[in-house]
Amino acid sequence: MKGSRWFIIFIVVFLLVMFAVEYHLPKKFVWKPTFGHYDKQPFGCEVFDSLLLSCLPHGYALSKKSFYQLEQEDTVGQCKGILAIADDLILSSVDVKALLRMADRGNKIMLVSTLFGTNLEDTLDFRTYYSYFSPMALKKYAASLLAKDSICWVGDSTVYSRRTFYFYPQFCSSYFWMDSLRSEVLAQRVIDSNEFRYETEADSLVTDSLSCIPVAMSYRHGKGEIILVSTPLLFTNYGMLDGGNGAYLFRLLSHMGDLPVLRTEGYTKETVQVQKSPFRYFLSQPPLRWALYLTMIAILLFMIFTAKRRQRVIPVIREPANRSLEFTELIGTLYFQKKDHDDLVRKKFTYFAEELRREIQVDIEEVADDERSFHRIARKTGMEVEEIAKFIREVRPVIYGGRRINAEQMKVLIDKMNEIINHI
């Protein structure tokens, strides 16, 4: 009992030390865009949501409903600003129609994504250039200390003056291309003309070797407004805390006006939506996760050592005794009591015939080969042929003819069979 107490104390101290070490280790960042409300990683939205909740004076809330569900609930007449952030915002035709009806009533909708789908693009007459985001490319570019790309604010100069913001090119690699005159460009990225991927006859945006491509634009629709932004990675914890670039996000969000803002997570991938269960929270925190794993390992080790020390003594199993002789005596006694001498001779003859077949390849049950069989047995045993022949012909009536014999005759026949077998 004393040893078990010290073992438990050792395990508890070990777990506490491991927990403290894991807690003070540098945190490992996961550069995967989730846009989740509870995600503290760079491309989550916990910090983003908390800052907007404290900074927006008219309110900020979260929802997981689609545009169709929000449009069905939009019957009170109170307008609001709706913010949707996703890596791939592929809207169905039903969602697009619901979105347009809400904008027509005076709601302001901001869609932030690198892809918007053909339903929305055909409706608003624009196209999107999509660029795949690679975390490894971002790390290599940041480590190389290369210059950042610039995004210029070109919105209404009466509200905000023109200003240039600088981001890594992986954050703003997607952009718009449109022919419609209904849109108002809010922000544009300046790139080399050789990087401009779309072939267009209109070169109004091209100046010398530089091209100005839109990354944020606005559409007036009915009483409301639809704002499109192609840089979703900026609407994250990293984008909000990236130096003074948070001002760029607030300039875009200022288009919501005096309306309360509702951010919907209905279009984020379900596999990355963080649930609220305490166990999932344990697994999401490395110190708690390791503490849980070590506790389970410690319990398993404790069970193994405890079971080993309390194991019963294994009894000694003795080798089974050879009781063949007793069995033979028992069978002999049964035959002796029943006086079934001829049946005992038949069983002995079966063994005798099998022994001859196996040892000298002679089948004495085949009557047609008697002469050859008798001579072979005599040659192998050294006995006379006449003696062998007389014995076989004397025992066959007992075996096949049902002849009855007494105990003395049985003994003579069995002794003769044993004599032949012993001489082989």
Number of C-alpha atoms within 10 A of each C-alpha: 6 6 7 12 9 11 13 14 11 12 17 14 11 14 18 13 12 15 19 13 11 18 15 9 10 7 11 8 10 12 15 14 21 25 30 24 20 17 20 18 22 22 24 25 25 18 21 23 23 13 14 17 16 10 12 16 12 12 15 20 13 16 13 13 14 17 24 18 13 18 18 10 10 16 10 6 10 11 19 23 24 27 19 21 28 26 22 17 18 18 20 16 14 11 19 18 18 19 23 21 18 29 25 17 17 19 26 27 27 25 19 24 23 30 21 23 16 17 17 21 16 10 12 17 16 16 19 21 15 16 14 10 18 11 14 10 12 16 12 11 16 13 9 9 8 10 12 14 18 18 24 19 23 19 21 12 9 7 9 11 10 13 13 15 17 18 16 15 18 20 17 24 18 24 22 21 16 16 12 11 8 13 19 17 20 20 25 23 23 16 18 13 15 9 9 16 9 11 7 11 6 8 9 9 12 16 11 8 9 15 20 19 22 26 25 27 21 21 20 16 19 14 12 21 23 25 23 24 25 27 22 23 26 23 22 27 24 20 24 24 14 14 10 11 17 18 13 21 13 14 16 20 17 13 17 22 12 14 20 17 26 17 20 20 21 18 18 20 14 10 7 14 16 16 12 9 8 9 11 12 15 15 15 13 14 17 19 17 18 18 20 16 12 17 15 12 12 17 12 12 13 16 11 11 12 12 11 10 8 8 8 8 6 6 6 6 6 6 6 6 6 8 8 9 9 10 11 11 11 12 11 13 12 12 15 13 8 9 14 16 19 21 17 15 21 18 11 16 20 12 12 17 17 16 16 18 13 10 11 13 14 20 17 20 16 9 10 9 12 17 11 12 23 21 17 16 24 19 13 14 16 12 14 13 17 12 11 19 17 11 14 18 12 12 20 16 12 19 17 9 9 12 11 14 15 11 12 9 14 20 12 10 18 17 12 15 19 12 12 18 16 9 12 15
